[in-house]
Amino acid sequence: MKLYYAPGACSLASRISLHEAGLAADFERVDLKTKITEHGHDFRAINPKGYVPMLVLDDGAAITENVAILELIADREPRLGPGGPLSRTRLIEMLAYLSSELHVAFKPLWHDASEIENAKARETVAERLEFLEKQMLEPYLFGPRFTVADAYLFVILRWAKAFGVRLSSHLLGYFERVRERKTVRQALAEEALDEETPVIHLASEPVG
Ligand SMILES: N[C@@H](CCC(=O)N[C@@H](CS)C(=O)NCC(=O)O)C(=O)O
């Protein structure tokens, strides 16, 4: 399979999850401004949505939307789901919250929005993270098992840190715990991400 990605973008959650699942994949970087891939292909011709992640399976089936890709990985490696009653439903519930309530709330921060809009976005993200924090278990979102939702939350927290969103010591502790995982360190190294390169910058670009 092949994952189309951009360094530090939400596709990082897919990369971490692929590593956690032990699924072999090729990775092709996409320049989100020019929409050209590292091999010189027009990404819009590959994925008309024009955004990452996109996972192409070995039989050619192409999957977009982080929620769908993460769910597929958890389907291939059930250890990456929460387990217990309503396991799949609880996973989708969490992924939907991360995607449609948290990820999307960053939108103004990706663009050169006004400081008023940015401050509002920071507050919205902080409030939604606080809500999540109240229902989080230890040491991961659903308890002892690291799931694909943790990979997504890690990426979101990485953005939150970079954009100066208020974060509790509890969430910062969670972030550090996830960052120490071997697969996460591997994924960060593969995308050449460190504290100096916290986020992709997409001013004036339509980011999801
Ligand atoms: N709904 C999509 C949104 C994905 C998304 O926002 N991708 C961003 C990077 S995190 C992107 O590729 N933005 C470039 C663009 O929209 O032009 C998903 O959840 O997978």
PDBQT file of the ligand as one rigid body, heavy atoms in Angstrom, charges set to zero:
ROOT
HETATM    1  N1  LIG A 301     -11.416  15.744   5.681  1.00  0.00    +0.000 N 
HETATM    2  C1  LIG A 301     -10.030  15.419   5.479  1.00  0.00    +0.000 C 
HETATM    3  C2  LIG A 301      -9.203  16.654   5.707  1.00  0.00    +0.000 C 
HETATM    4  C3  LIG A 301      -7.736  16.359   5.553  1.00  0.00    +0.000 C 
HETATM    5  C4  LIG A 301      -6.902  17.616   5.718  1.00  0.00    +0.000 C 
HETATM    6  O1  LIG A 301      -7.344  18.603   6.302  1.00  0.00    +0.000 OA
HETATM    7  N2  LIG A 301      -5.696  17.552   5.191  1.00  0.00    +0.000 N 
HETATM    8  C5  LIG A 301      -4.836  18.698   5.202  1.00  0.00    +0.000 C 
HETATM    9  C6  LIG A 301      -3.557  18.440   5.952  1.00  0.00    +0.000 C 
HETATM   10  S1  LIG A 301      -3.881  18.100   7.670  1.00  0.00    +0.000 SA
HETATM   11  C7  LIG A 301      -4.463  19.018   3.755  1.00  0.00    +0.000 C 
HETATM   12  O2  LIG A 301      -4.025  18.168   3.022  1.00  0.00    +0.000 OA
HETATM   13  N3  LIG A 301      -4.689  20.267   3.373  1.00  0.00    +0.000 N 
HETATM   14  C8  LIG A 301      -4.375  20.751   2.062  1.00  0.00    +0.000 C 
HETATM   15  C9  LIG A 301      -5.555  21.305   1.358  1.00  0.00    +0.000 C 
HETATM   16  O3  LIG A 301      -6.697  21.175   1.867  1.00  0.00    +0.000 OA
HETATM   17  O4  LIG A 301      -5.370  21.873   0.316  1.00  0.00    +0.000 OA
HETATM   18  C10 LIG A 301      -9.587  14.287   6.425  1.00  0.00    +0.000 C 
HETATM   19  O5  LIG A 301     -10.085  14.275   7.565  1.00  0.00    +0.000 OA
HETATM   20  O6  LIG A 301      -8.790  13.440   6.028  1.00  0.00    +0.000 OA
ENDROOT
TORSDOF 0
